[in-house]
Amino acid sequence: MAKYSEKSQEKVHEAMHEMKEGKLKSGTGKKVTNPKQAVAIGLSEAREEGAKVPKKKK
């Protein structure tokens, strides 16, 4: 299984929390309602900050 850093886990946790509150938006500005999309956004944000996150699947 892939290893995720503490920073990336925290980002995913924050994204899930925002989604549940209805505050998380996708790139197009629409509200995110899918938990899988929230996880993807959290990992993407962690990747941008340089956290240890496995590569994207194609």
PDB file of N, CA, C and O in Angstrom, chain B, residues numbered from 101:
ATOM      1  N   MET B 101       0.828  -1.183   0.000  1.00  0.00           N
ATOM      2  CA  MET B 101       0.000   0.000   0.000  1.00  0.00           C
ATOM      3  C   MET B 101       0.875   1.250   0.000  1.00  0.00           C
ATOM      4  O   MET B 101       1.963   1.255   0.576  1.00  0.00           O
ATOM      5  N   ALA B 102       0.400   2.293  -0.640  1.00  0.00           N
ATOM      6  CA  ALA B 102       1.154   3.530  -0.750  1.00  0.00           C
ATOM      7  C   ALA B 102       1.259   4.228   0.601  1.00  0.00           C
ATOM      8  O   ALA B 102       0.360   4.119   1.436  1.00  0.00           O
ATOM      9  N   LYS B 103       2.357   4.941   0.810  1.00  0.00           N
ATOM     10  CA  LYS B 103       2.575   5.657   2.062  1.00  0.00           C
ATOM     11  C   LYS B 103       2.220   7.127   1.877  1.00  0.00           C
ATOM     12  O   LYS B 103       2.667   7.774   0.930  1.00  0.00           O
ATOM     13  N   TYR B 104       1.422   7.633   2.782  1.00  0.00           N
ATOM     14  CA  TYR B 104       1.025   9.036   2.754  1.00  0.00           C
ATOM     15  C   TYR B 104       1.628   9.737   3.955  1.00  0.00           C
ATOM     16  O   TYR B 104       1.657   9.180   5.052  1.00  0.00           O
ATOM     17  N   SER B 105       2.108  10.955   3.756  1.00  0.00           N
ATOM     18  CA  SER B 105       2.702  11.711   4.857  1.00  0.00           C
ATOM     19  C   SER B 105       1.608  12.270   5.757  1.00  0.00           C
ATOM     20  O   SER B 105       0.435  12.288   5.385  1.00  0.00           O
ATOM     21  N   GLU B 106       1.997  12.722   6.929  1.00  0.00           N
ATOM     22  CA  GLU B 106       1.046  13.331   7.865  1.00  0.00           C
ATOM     23  C   GLU B 106       0.401  14.567   7.242  1.00  0.00           C
ATOM     24  O   GLU B 106      -0.792  14.812   7.422  1.00  0.00           O
ATOM     25  N   LYS B 107       1.199  15.340   6.509  1.00  0.00           N
ATOM     26  CA  LYS B 107       0.707  16.560   5.871  1.00  0.00           C
ATOM     27  C   LYS B 107      -0.388  16.237   4.858  1.00  0.00           C
ATOM     28  O   LYS B 107      -1.396  16.940   4.785  1.00  0.00           O
ATOM     29  N   SER B 108      -0.194  15.185   4.085  1.00  0.00           N
ATOM     30  CA  SER B 108      -1.199  14.830   3.081  1.00  0.00           C
ATOM     31  C   SER B 108      -2.467  14.296   3.748  1.00  0.00           C
ATOM     32  O   SER B 108      -3.575  14.552   3.277  1.00  0.00           O
ATOM     33  N   GLN B 109      -2.303  13.559   4.834  1.00  0.00           N
ATOM     34  CA  GLN B 109      -3.476  13.069   5.563  1.00  0.00           C
ATOM     35  C   GLN B 109      -4.279  14.227   6.128  1.00  0.00           C
ATOM     36  O   GLN B 109      -5.510  14.199   6.115  1.00  0.00           O
ATOM     37  N   GLU B 110      -3.590  15.244   6.624  1.00  0.00           N
ATOM     38  CA  GLU B 110      -4.256  16.419   7.173  1.00  0.00           C
ATOM     39  C   GLU B 110      -5.018  17.173   6.081  1.00  0.00           C
ATOM     40  O   GLU B 110      -6.130  17.646   6.318  1.00  0.00           O
ATOM     41  N   LYS B 111      -4.432  17.287   4.897  1.00  0.00           N
ATOM     42  CA  LYS B 111      -5.090  17.979   3.782  1.00  0.00           C
ATOM     43  C   LYS B 111      -6.370  17.252   3.372  1.00  0.00           C
ATOM     44  O   LYS B 111      -7.387  17.889   3.103  1.00  0.00           O
ATOM     45  N   VAL B 112      -6.322  15.932   3.325  1.00  0.00           N
ATOM     46  CA  VAL B 112      -7.499  15.149   2.965  1.00  0.00           C
ATOM     47  C   VAL B 112      -8.572  15.316   4.040  1.00  0.00           C
ATOM     48  O   VAL B 112      -9.758  15.447   3.737  1.00  0.00           O
ATOM     49  N   HIS B 113      -8.137  15.309   5.294  1.00  0.00           N
ATOM     50  CA  HIS B 113      -9.076  15.494   6.403  1.00  0.00           C
ATOM     51  C   HIS B 113      -9.780  16.849   6.297  1.00  0.00           C
ATOM     52  O   HIS B 113     -10.993  16.936   6.486  1.00  0.00           O
ATOM     53  N   GLU B 114      -9.025  17.894   5.997  1.00  0.00           N
ATOM     54  CA  GLU B 114      -9.593  19.240   5.852  1.00  0.00           C
ATOM     55  C   GLU B 114     -10.582  19.297   4.679  1.00  0.00           C
ATOM     56  O   GLU B 114     -11.649  19.900   4.783  1.00  0.00           O
ATOM     57  N   ALA B 115     -10.211  18.663   3.569  1.00  0.00           N
ATOM     58  CA  ALA B 115     -11.077  18.670   2.386  1.00  0.00           C
ATOM     59  C   ALA B 115     -12.393  17.943   2.671  1.00  0.00           C
ATOM     60  O   ALA B 115     -13.456  18.400   2.252  1.00  0.00           O
ATOM     61  N   MET B 116     -12.328  16.823   3.377  1.00  0.00           N
ATOM     62  CA  MET B 116     -13.537  16.078   3.718  1.00  0.00           C
ATOM     63  C   MET B 116     -14.429  16.908   4.645  1.00  0.00           C
ATOM     64  O   MET B 116     -15.650  16.918   4.494  1.00  0.00           O
ATOM     65  N   HIS B 117     -13.816  17.596   5.595  1.00  0.00           N
ATOM     66  CA  HIS B 117     -14.560  18.435   6.531  1.00  0.00           C
ATOM     67  C   HIS B 117     -15.267  19.563   5.779  1.00  0.00           C
ATOM     68  O   HIS B 117     -16.436  19.848   6.035  1.00  0.00           O
ATOM     69  N   GLU B 118     -14.555  20.197   4.856  1.00  0.00           N
ATOM     70  CA  GLU B 118     -15.149  21.276   4.057  1.00  0.00           C
ATOM     71  C   GLU B 118     -16.305  20.753   3.206  1.00  0.00           C
ATOM     72  O   GLU B 118     -17.327  21.424   3.062  1.00  0.00           O
ATOM     73  N   MET B 119     -16.140  19.546   2.640  1.00  0.00           N
ATOM     74  CA  MET B 119     -17.196  18.971   1.811  1.00  0.00           C
ATOM     75  C   MET B 119     -18.459  18.741   2.647  1.00  0.00           C
ATOM     76  O   MET B 119     -19.568  19.038   2.202  1.00  0.00           O
ATOM     77  N   LYS B 120     -18.285  18.218   3.844  1.00  0.00           N
ATOM     78  CA  LYS B 120     -19.432  17.934   4.698  1.00  0.00           C
ATOM     79  C   LYS B 120     -20.144  19.213   5.127  1.00  0.00           C
ATOM     80  O   LYS B 120     -21.353  19.210   5.358  1.00  0.00           O
ATOM     81  N   GLU B 121     -19.385  20.314   5.231  1.00  0.00           N
ATOM     82  CA  GLU B 121     -19.994  21.603   5.577  1.00  0.00           C
ATOM     83  C   GLU B 121     -20.594  22.295   4.352  1.00  0.00           C
ATOM     84  O   GLU B 121     -21.325  23.276   4.486  1.00  0.00           O
ATOM     85  N   GLY B 122     -20.283  21.783   3.157  1.00  0.00           N
ATOM     86  CA  GLY B 122     -20.800  22.372   1.924  1.00  0.00           C
ATOM     87  C   GLY B 122     -19.982  23.548   1.437  1.00  0.00           C
ATOM     88  O   GLY B 122     -20.478  24.364   0.660  1.00  0.00           O
ATOM     89  N   LYS B 123     -18.726  23.654   1.881  1.00  0.00           N
ATOM     90  CA  LYS B 123     -17.877  24.781   1.510  1.00  0.00           C
ATOM     91  C   LYS B 123     -16.830  24.440   0.453  1.00  0.00           C
ATOM     92  O   LYS B 123     -16.188  25.336  -0.095  1.00  0.00           O
ATOM     93  N   LEU B 124     -16.653  23.153   0.166  1.00  0.00           N
ATOM     94  CA  LEU B 124     -15.620  22.738  -0.781  1.00  0.00           C
ATOM     95  C   LEU B 124     -16.114  22.921  -2.208  1.00  0.00           C
ATOM     96  O   LEU B 124     -17.207  22.477  -2.556  1.00  0.00           O
ATOM     97  N   LYS B 125     -15.304  23.577  -3.031  1.00  0.00           N
ATOM     98  CA  LYS B 125     -15.651  23.836  -4.430  1.00  0.00           C
ATOM     99  C   LYS B 125     -14.635  23.162  -5.338  1.00  0.00           C
ATOM    100  O   LYS B 125     -13.460  23.036  -4.993  1.00  0.00           O
ATOM    101  N   SER B 126     -15.102  22.732  -6.498  1.00  0.00           N
ATOM    102  CA  SER B 126     -14.213  22.137  -7.496  1.00  0.00           C
ATOM    103  C   SER B 126     -13.561  23.261  -8.302  1.00  0.00           C
ATOM    104  O   SER B 126     -13.792  24.441  -8.040  1.00  0.00           O
ATOM    105  N   GLY B 127     -12.753  22.882  -9.277  1.00  0.00           N
ATOM    106  CA  GLY B 127     -12.065  23.872 -10.107  1.00  0.00           C
ATOM    107  C   GLY B 127     -13.015  24.747 -10.904  1.00  0.00           C
ATOM    108  O   GLY B 127     -12.682  25.885 -11.234  1.00  0.00           O
ATOM    109  N   THR B 128     -14.196  24.225 -11.219  1.00  0.00           N
ATOM    110  CA  THR B 128     -15.164  25.000 -11.998  1.00  0.00           C
ATOM    111  C   THR B 128     -16.042  25.867 -11.110  1.00  0.00           C
ATOM    112  O   THR B 128     -16.849  26.650 -11.611  1.00  0.00           O
ATOM    113  N   GLY B 129     -15.894  25.735  -9.793  1.00  0.00           N
ATOM    114  CA  GLY B 129     -16.672  26.562  -8.874  1.00  0.00           C
ATOM    115  C   GLY B 129     -17.924  25.896  -8.345  1.00  0.00           C
ATOM    116  O   GLY B 129     -18.653  26.485  -7.546  1.00  0.00           O
ATOM    117  N   LYS B 130     -18.186  24.660  -8.785  1.00  0.00           N
ATOM    118  CA  LYS B 130     -19.371  23.950  -8.312  1.00  0.00           C
ATOM    119  C   LYS B 130     -19.085  23.289  -6.963  1.00  0.00           C
ATOM    120  O   LYS B 130     -17.940  22.962  -6.649  1.00  0.00           O
ATOM    121  N   LYS B 131     -20.137  23.099  -6.176  1.00  0.00           N
ATOM    122  CA  LYS B 131     -20.001  22.475  -4.868  1.00  0.00           C
ATOM    123  C   LYS B 131     -19.661  20.994  -5.025  1.00  0.00           C
ATOM    124  O   LYS B 131     -20.238  20.303  -5.865  1.00  0.00           O
ATOM    125  N   VAL B 132     -18.732  20.520  -4.223  1.00  0.00           N
ATOM    126  CA  VAL B 132     -18.326  19.115  -4.262  1.00  0.00           C
ATOM    127  C   VAL B 132     -19.210  18.325  -3.300  1.00  0.00           C
ATOM    128  O   VAL B 132     -19.342  18.687  -2.131  1.00  0.00           O
ATOM    129  N   THR B 133     -19.823  17.231  -3.805  1.00  0.00           N
ATOM    130  CA  THR B 133     -20.675  16.385  -2.972  1.00  0.00           C
ATOM    131  C   THR B 133     -20.162  14.954  -2.913  1.00  0.00           C
ATOM    132  O   THR B 133     -20.629  14.168  -2.089  1.00  0.00           O
ATOM    133  N   ASN B 134     -19.225  14.606  -3.758  1.00  0.00           N
ATOM    134  CA  ASN B 134     -18.696  13.249  -3.833  1.00  0.00           C
ATOM    135  C   ASN B 134     -17.464  13.122  -2.932  1.00  0.00           C
ATOM    136  O   ASN B 134     -16.506  13.873  -3.116  1.00  0.00           O
ATOM    137  N   PRO B 135     -17.455  12.194  -1.959  1.00  0.00           N
ATOM    138  CA  PRO B 135     -16.296  12.025  -1.074  1.00  0.00           C
ATOM    139  C   PRO B 135     -15.004  11.683  -1.820  1.00  0.00           C
ATOM    140  O   PRO B 135     -13.923  12.113  -1.416  1.00  0.00           O
ATOM    141  N   LYS B 136     -15.111  10.910  -2.907  1.00  0.00           N
ATOM    142  CA  LYS B 136     -13.909  10.561  -3.673  1.00  0.00           C
ATOM    143  C   LYS B 136     -13.285  11.806  -4.288  1.00  0.00           C
ATOM    144  O   LYS B 136     -12.062  11.926  -4.357  1.00  0.00           O
ATOM    145  N   GLN B 137     -14.132  12.737  -4.737  1.00  0.00           N
ATOM    146  CA  GLN B 137     -13.629  13.972  -5.317  1.00  0.00           C
ATOM    147  C   GLN B 137     -12.958  14.820  -4.234  1.00  0.00           C
ATOM    148  O   GLN B 137     -11.950  15.477  -4.495  1.00  0.00           O
ATOM    149  N   ALA B 138     -13.510  14.808  -3.026  1.00  0.00           N
ATOM    150  CA  ALA B 138     -12.916  15.549  -1.913  1.00  0.00           C
ATOM    151  C   ALA B 138     -11.529  15.002  -1.578  1.00  0.00           C
ATOM    152  O   ALA B 138     -10.605  15.770  -1.311  1.00  0.00           O
ATOM    153  N   VAL B 139     -11.387  13.693  -1.592  1.00  0.00           N
ATOM    154  CA  VAL B 139     -10.087  13.067  -1.329  1.00  0.00           C
ATOM    155  C   VAL B 139      -9.092  13.473  -2.412  1.00  0.00           C
ATOM    156  O   VAL B 139      -7.942  13.794  -2.113  1.00  0.00           O
ATOM    157  N   ALA B 140      -9.530  13.459  -3.658  1.00  0.00           N
ATOM    158  CA  ALA B 140      -8.656  13.829  -4.775  1.00  0.00           C
ATOM    159  C   ALA B 140      -8.197  15.278  -4.651  1.00  0.00           C
ATOM    160  O   ALA B 140      -7.039  15.589  -4.928  1.00  0.00           O
ATOM    161  N   ILE B 141      -9.088  16.152  -4.239  1.00  0.00           N
ATOM    162  CA  ILE B 141      -8.727  17.560  -4.061  1.00  0.00           C
ATOM    163  C   ILE B 141      -7.718  17.707  -2.930  1.00  0.00           C
ATOM    164  O   ILE B 141      -6.752  18.460  -3.054  1.00  0.00           O
ATOM    165  N   GLY B 142      -7.933  16.995  -1.830  1.00  0.00           N
ATOM    166  CA  GLY B 142      -7.009  17.040  -0.702  1.00  0.00           C
ATOM    167  C   GLY B 142      -5.622  16.559  -1.078  1.00  0.00           C
ATOM    168  O   GLY B 142      -4.628  17.172  -0.689  1.00  0.00           O
ATOM    169  N   LEU B 143      -5.541  15.463  -1.835  1.00  0.00           N
ATOM    170  CA  LEU B 143      -4.242  14.933  -2.262  1.00  0.00           C
ATOM    171  C   LEU B 143      -3.561  15.878  -3.239  1.00  0.00           C
ATOM    172  O   LEU B 143      -2.341  16.041  -3.207  1.00  0.00           O
ATOM    173  N   SER B 144      -4.347  16.497  -4.104  1.00  0.00           N
ATOM    174  CA  SER B 144      -3.800  17.437  -5.067  1.00  0.00           C
ATOM    175  C   SER B 144      -3.183  18.649  -4.352  1.00  0.00           C
ATOM    176  O   SER B 144      -2.093  19.101  -4.701  1.00  0.00           O
ATOM    177  N   GLU B 145      -3.897  19.160  -3.353  1.00  0.00           N
ATOM    178  CA  GLU B 145      -3.384  20.300  -2.583  1.00  0.00           C
ATOM    179  C   GLU B 145      -2.103  19.917  -1.839  1.00  0.00           C
ATOM    180  O   GLU B 145      -1.163  20.709  -1.769  1.00  0.00           O
ATOM    181  N   ALA B 146      -2.068  18.707  -1.285  1.00  0.00           N
ATOM    182  CA  ALA B 146      -0.873  18.234  -0.584  1.00  0.00           C
ATOM    183  C   ALA B 146       0.293  18.104  -1.547  1.00  0.00           C
ATOM    184  O   ALA B 146       1.426  18.442  -1.204  1.00  0.00           O
ATOM    185  N   ARG B 147       0.020  17.613  -2.756  1.00  0.00           N
ATOM    186  CA  ARG B 147       1.055  17.468  -3.780  1.00  0.00           C
ATOM    187  C   ARG B 147       1.663  18.826  -4.122  1.00  0.00           C
ATOM    188  O   ARG B 147       2.878  18.950  -4.276  1.00  0.00           O
ATOM    189  N   GLU B 148       0.804  19.847  -4.241  1.00  0.00           N
ATOM    190  CA  GLU B 148       1.273  21.191  -4.573  1.00  0.00           C
ATOM    191  C   GLU B 148       2.194  21.750  -3.489  1.00  0.00           C
ATOM    192  O   GLU B 148       3.113  22.513  -3.786  1.00  0.00           O
ATOM    193  N   GLU B 149       1.948  21.369  -2.231  1.00  0.00           N
ATOM    194  CA  GLU B 149       2.763  21.855  -1.125  1.00  0.00           C
ATOM    195  C   GLU B 149       4.016  21.016  -0.909  1.00  0.00           C
ATOM    196  O   GLU B 149       4.818  21.316  -0.024  1.00  0.00           O
ATOM    197  N   GLY B 150       4.187  19.976  -1.704  1.00  0.00           N
ATOM    198  CA  GLY B 150       5.403  19.178  -1.635  1.00  0.00           C
ATOM    199  C   GLY B 150       5.342  18.023  -0.654  1.00  0.00           C
ATOM    200  O   GLY B 150       6.381  17.465  -0.303  1.00  0.00           O
ATOM    201  N   ALA B 151       4.153  17.647  -0.202  1.00  0.00           N
ATOM    202  CA  ALA B 151       4.016  16.530   0.724  1.00  0.00           C
ATOM    203  C   ALA B 151       4.267  15.214  -0.009  1.00  0.00           C
ATOM    204  O   ALA B 151       4.170  15.145  -1.235  1.00  0.00           O
ATOM    205  N   LYS B 152       4.590  14.173   0.755  1.00  0.00           N
ATOM    206  CA  LYS B 152       4.841  12.860   0.174  1.00  0.00           C
ATOM    207  C   LYS B 152       3.505  12.210  -0.162  1.00  0.00           C
ATOM    208  O   LYS B 152       2.774  11.758   0.719  1.00  0.00           O
ATOM    209  N   VAL B 153       3.205  12.173  -1.455  1.00  0.00           N
ATOM    210  CA  VAL B 153       1.953  11.605  -1.955  1.00  0.00           C
ATOM    211  C   VAL B 153       2.286  10.768  -3.172  1.00  0.00           C
ATOM    212  O   VAL B 153       3.056  11.214  -4.022  1.00  0.00           O
ATOM    213  N   PRO B 154       1.730   9.558  -3.289  1.00  0.00           N
ATOM    214  CA  PRO B 154       1.994   8.742  -4.487  1.00  0.00           C
ATOM    215  C   PRO B 154       1.531   9.449  -5.759  1.00  0.00           C
ATOM    216  O   PRO B 154       0.673  10.331  -5.720  1.00  0.00           O
ATOM    217  N   LYS B 155       2.113   9.047  -6.878  1.00  0.00           N
ATOM    218  CA  LYS B 155       1.781   9.661  -8.169  1.00  0.00           C
ATOM    219  C   LYS B 155       0.326   9.396  -8.532  1.00  0.00           C
ATOM    220  O   LYS B 155      -0.286   8.437  -8.063  1.00  0.00           O
ATOM    221  N   LYS B 156      -0.218  10.278  -9.388  1.00  0.00           N
ATOM    222  CA  LYS B 156      -1.590  10.116  -9.864  1.00  0.00           C
ATOM    223  C   LYS B 156      -1.694   8.868 -10.722  1.00  0.00           C
ATOM    224  O   LYS B 156      -0.752   8.519 -11.434  1.00  0.00           O
ATOM    225  N   LYS B 157      -2.832   8.194 -10.659  1.00  0.00           N
ATOM    226  CA  LYS B 157      -3.091   7.057 -11.547  1.00  0.00           C
ATOM    227  C   LYS B 157      -3.659   7.595 -12.842  1.00  0.00           C
ATOM    228  O   LYS B 157      -4.371   8.599 -12.839  1.00  0.00           O
ATOM    229  N   LYS B 158      -3.353   6.939 -13.952  1.00  0.00           N
ATOM    230  CA  LYS B 158      -3.843   7.401 -15.242  1.00  0.00           C
ATOM    231  C   LYS B 158      -5.063   6.676 -15.663  1.00  0.00           C
ATOM    232  O   LYS B 158      -5.603   6.949 -16.735  1.00  0.00           O
TER     233      LYS B 158
END
